């Protein structure tokens, strides 16, 4: 078949439309485009020149261009799956394009995704995507590992593919339609993903199931060059940015300590002068050498995957953490001049009424600068999903974005959603905003103000779901 025109699509939970809110509220109608899908488009562009990526995070899709494409790739996370399936159905109905789905949700839930497309790419796709395109173009059997499709009424899986060892691809951000037009929005950030994999196996984590437990790293020189290009791309947009910063999105940047030290030293030795932030496990808070290098390299904060504020919670989900150690780590990180952001989960099996206040107290008492709060997140293919799929309220994937979507053991879904709202309001209160405006540096002032608006937007969405959750909670209470 003819394989010349290739299009990549990132669905939006809320498809993009222009609004003043885009300057202040992330994830309402705008978010940073997918780095992973951009990497795949970059890999394909090297051999297929007519390649372009559309992201509903930053623009509307020009359907006339998509409708005469030869192959369309759609990448989805769980919260985007519903919209992704809608797009796939439209393309199948209105074009002759081969439709391929991939991304974390499609890969881990291929039994579902394969019903909406011609093929599903399993796992990481830089290598398999080229094999697929060559096979389609040359009429070869598509029997290489890492593919799922329907044949004769059955789902065929060609086997598990070994993850790529060399991951030194720098994404070509110019392949993303209208991306450069949006870089002045302070709600989207330059992102760089420097390593893949995590040696831990927390029950609720989908990424370790997707990328594996073997940590694979890009060369330090390659990481630094990617950071430099990301800054250049954002620096030379149509309007200047007020908020400068680069986000290293690795799930566990410090898993390979010697590599992380080398990357930080390369950044120090480079001409990079933008603030940086990175995700981490709390244990890095006891590594004074690492913390000193982070500060010298221009990092201003660490986003810690704290998740819970009770030791019993960690034991339930096989996460090796202790609250007293987390507190000590936070204090030591802050002593090095770095702020701490906390990522938290509500809805553990032993959570009860009052968990929202307990979480807010922990954040406030430990001077955590900002937070992301989500109710227990169930991605198909994770142990926590398999263990709890009988307690899910529904499988409307568009609501798997922070809402309560299951029946917790010791609190109703309705009350847990209220606890989430209460925690968010206490953490982002007018009093804490005033304190930030009076005492924080300019960067953290802007961050706190923007996040207060963002959490206000989240709370509005959470409140809209309350009548449904109340009805389901009352129905559960009436059952014998």
Phi, psi and omega in degrees: 000161177286124178230092181232315185259116184242131177234140177247139181230128170254111180293155175250135173304319167241107180305141187302137159213151186288136174200155176300334179301335181300337179281343189233333189239103176292144173077003173278299174227013183209145173200166180291132180300155183297124175292320182299314180292325176297322177297317179296317178299322179295317179299319181288321183303330180298335182241337181236103192293327182273071183236135181208151179241135173247135177233121177289359172287336185226354180200163170281156180271124175281095191295332180299325179288322182290326190292342175249020175287155177274320180223135178237124176258135178236120180255133186224140160266173185302314184292344178263354191299317182300314178293322179298319178293324178297316178296317180299318178297318180298313182296319179296326183279334189243358182220174174257010184293147168282127183256125181237134178245150178202194185096173188301313184291312181297322181292316184276344180232046186296333179301328177274310187299327185295343179282352184248359187212180178275322182215152171240127173276128183261134178073209180281141194243008185302324182270314185292332181294324178287323176297321179296312182295319177296319180296318178295317183293321186261000178069032181273157175298133181266072184242015178286154181296147175101026183223144173227143178199168179263136177208125180060034179079005180236155176272125179257131176240125186276004178110163181281136182262138176291132180299148179296140179273325179264117185235029183276050175262127174264121183295138175272096185294339179290348176286345181271116184305124176065014180297313183297333178292343186254357191291349177279351177289124180287353180275348175244145188238149167299133181235142177225130178251114192260340182210165178225150178096158179209134183285352183268173184215053177300138189299331186266359185272120178276333189292325178291331175287331182277314185263343179093171183267351176276122182279125178242135187237152170276158178295144180306321179297321180292321178296315180297319179295322178296317178299316181298316180291323178298316178297315180298320181296319181280333183288326187254046173276186183290336180221153180290149175270142172276320185259115180255138178173149176239135182252116171276114193267011179305143179287331178208076185303332188261012181298322174256095190298313183296322177295315180299318177299319180293319178299314181298320179294322178296322177295317179300319183282352183270184178263014182288129182226016175272150174296148181231154175222155185208152176274151184202157164278157187295337185301335178298340179293350177256003183257090185296325178298315180296316181297322178295317178294321178302315180295316180295328181282353177102010177286139180249345180203162170238132176265107185268130173281076183285316177070298187234164181238024179216133183302326182296326179300316181298318181298323182299328187243021174057041173252126183274087179216156175224138185298319181296324177291322178298316179299317179295320179296317179301315181298319182289322176300314181294329179293341177269009178082018178251139176272167183236132171251141183246134176252123190231154179235133172250148176111016173297158186298336180258012176284138180230178176304138183102353181295330178296316177294322180297318178294314180298319178300317180299315181296313184291316183293331181260010174055043177283129193287321181207164184219157163236123180244132174224147168289161184313128189259122185248100176262125178308133181105345177270154177304321183294328176291313182297323181287335188239007185296339175284349181251008179287142178286326184190175173237041171278093190300336181295342180262002177273059186226026182126337177293158170288128183231014179214171175267103174295162184284327191237014177203147181284156176304320181299313182289327178295320177298321177295323177297321177300312181299316182296316180299315182298317182293324179289320181291321180251058180272160176303323179296318179289328175296315179300318178299318179297316181295331182273330191240336186278161173288165185305320181298314182286332173301311181297318181297314182295318180297314179297319181289330176296318176294319180297313180293328174298319177296317178299316181297325176299317178295318179298321180293324179297334181274348185300316179302319178296315182293325178296317180297316180292324179293318179294322178296321179293324180294333182278347181285142181290000000 
